[in-house]
Amino acid sequence: MGNKQGMRNAGGGGGSWGGNLTTVTYLQSFSVSAKENQPYDIDFKSDGTKLYVYGDQYDSVQEYDLSTAWDITSATWLQSTAMSAVAAYSISFKADGTRLFRLNYSNKAVEYWDLSTAWDVTSKGSLVSWNVPTGSYLVGFTFNNEGTKFYITSLSGSNIYEYDLSTAWLPSSATLNQSVSVTTQDTSIWDTQFSSDGLKMYVAGNTNDKIYEYDLSTAWNISTKSYLRFFSLGTMLPSGFRFNNDGTKMYVLDNTTDTIKEYDLTI
């Protein structure tokens, strides 16, 4: 797994979606090494005014305030919360910020904590866990906008698993719908994200250090994917990535340098 041991999409629905990897321009970067030197995933508050970094050094989530929404260089560290010490590489928030999820690689489980104060990681309650019945080497995790589906990324076979939830945001109500492999593009995928309308899927691959873009002819249905293009990250090792609300910005966490890189995308 290289340097690694062992995606809720930030945007809501509505409006036009950028997310075109044809023209990607590097804008700026932000180092998280002062608080975490083994970072594996990032997430944002839905309005872009908070940044969260999950890492393996302290098995914790670091919370930053952004004085300018979606501008990572405006980040100021606020607080952190410790989590159980397991191998885990992905976090995600409920759309309203009242629940924090983590994908437990060691125990092959989706875990969550309710937050008594939305978006405040220190207000988390007791751990609840649901064992994932399918797949292995599970590293990436994201929801659709309504919390009625989640998607798990597996290193094994470069598979993406799509689950339906009969109760929104409740992992124990999940049933496996289908799975697809993207091994034609990359043999070691690490994270999957979607456009806010569910008509595009993006996958981070570590074999080739690229972000891949797919069209979905049916929203949120991964079996309807068609491969479009890729964006090369050079020597970066992408462990987590996110978009802003309209897909005009992309944020990639480089596990090798403990740095988040911000890119502008064309519409």
Disulfide bonds with the S-S distance in Angstrom:
none
